């Protein structure tokens, strides 16, 4: 059972679970073998968007100069690097690396001036999905070091690791709130993947999306009052037998939603027949960058927070 769960969360975190059966995007199969772009995240000043891509054949880390529309590649290894997050001060980038032909992964930081890398974890299990705290004194991440996918925090230098979740289910995609007091994450504790919220010490956990959908990825609004997230229909929500059968082939599309934390109200801001995932809120609160599979592979787009004015980011 543990091996089944590990395989499932790997697919969810790397998007393969969404596409393993051949996700249909506008009538075409969403092919991650083609050049694709994943996990965009804004820098705090709004000038950069970090992401990883397979355009070289490996997963490598990049950043996009949003002001000058220039792409800069940051890693050039034979390994797989994913989920880059620019530090709040803009001087470093946090990511995880899976060594070639190995099943383990570790967290690293890179100085953006001299490209010097510092390992934060060893290769015991999988260590992934990292995020900086707002004041950069701590990091949160996911690890299998204790045998299951759990959420941890540690000091920014890799010391004082503390486990926050204790489940026999999947816990992943942790994100600090803008004030650093809470962590939002995705958990299967309710029987499907929902967004949960807990204090930064792991106390007072509560389910924010106890519905019949499965959440995939999330991002906080700059004021901490809202969460943007991607979600897909669960297996219990399909309206008829035809739609249910179609979902077996496409694994159904995902859309982007915004949750208001004060009212609990959720509004949908995309409505497509393809995959929309990995939304990240801009620091000025006006835009969202996300991945979309409109053209048979994942590309980066921006839109306003009401879902209008969608623009593709040209990375070629």
Steps between C-alpha positions, in 0.01 A plus 500: 500500500783743582658441158167572330464826693853609419447438131175697511646808665800498267263515207297779656798711594669467161169526309533148361191391688305756301638390171599134534187387321547762226329820610294649221573868436268654243467161333873428515703296741701702751849367441760572768762350269476816296659816634294603799523753780412427862448657844526876432554721806524879520790671672395733780582812298293374205789531256571128459316173454688181586404166344645170388490350153595189304603686182857360524386145569559539875294696748698822546443823695434831325387848581314740273562874514140621493603861439741441212349171373825305520556139606802393707596137559636439850596131508698299247536158659417149381259466791136605544430834673148610586271748678727808532399772746678837502586617852310800639815714477552396137857379557455122499284228353375189679433176311530123518718269294459135414829346395507323167393135516434526876171507689604743773483880498649781708440872556747766389537876499688687229651847528368684195814716467772234495288182444649338811280217628452392861334164583243517780405133527670171421370228269311305765159455340339769292516865604299731280232773467698768691383851594664795677347661806436874443794611717725220363586355840326167428404270214214258462519192281375145449706193589470123509786465748262347757338269248197705393445830320499754785554875538802635687655834588867578556730796546619667181843335535351148506510443878228444762271287287154467652221276375158669489261235365442145620275315256499175306368702206654750256606846625674727251526844332554708819491879462567762769239768558627856431523573874687175569251382761329224301573238235249394235552158348326215320408186688310179435385479860133537404522218244590726208743787444369818670664826606575507871624778724710470815704723725870514419567264792258239361211571737134580422465317169177557309365405160425801278350317200289206624319448170492240224799638314869419523742789543838493325700817573456833681635850566416773755382848408748770613263623772447148636122519464462267201650186351509428128510131414451247223243225537345217304185296535521204729379162387170553683408828330454404136151579378436199282639170375641655182696761691622235743621280214669794331683582822666157495680603182563868574522491881276809464602864473596723790392858555620789714299633794534765769405434863410792727624401845264727694175400332600153383358580156668351193481645149618338180714720273583263212266277305671286240515146366871469574743511790551825695736455796766654724356850548721757676374839615703807401629712793299804387183290524391574142606192304535124516757298308413136430565199277252406231486217249314681222745390231575135587778593747529717811571869441500805726223760499400799706150628564324748723361369827149489352622266225499764224780636281679169457845537340748230401860557613737460205797296621645405160 
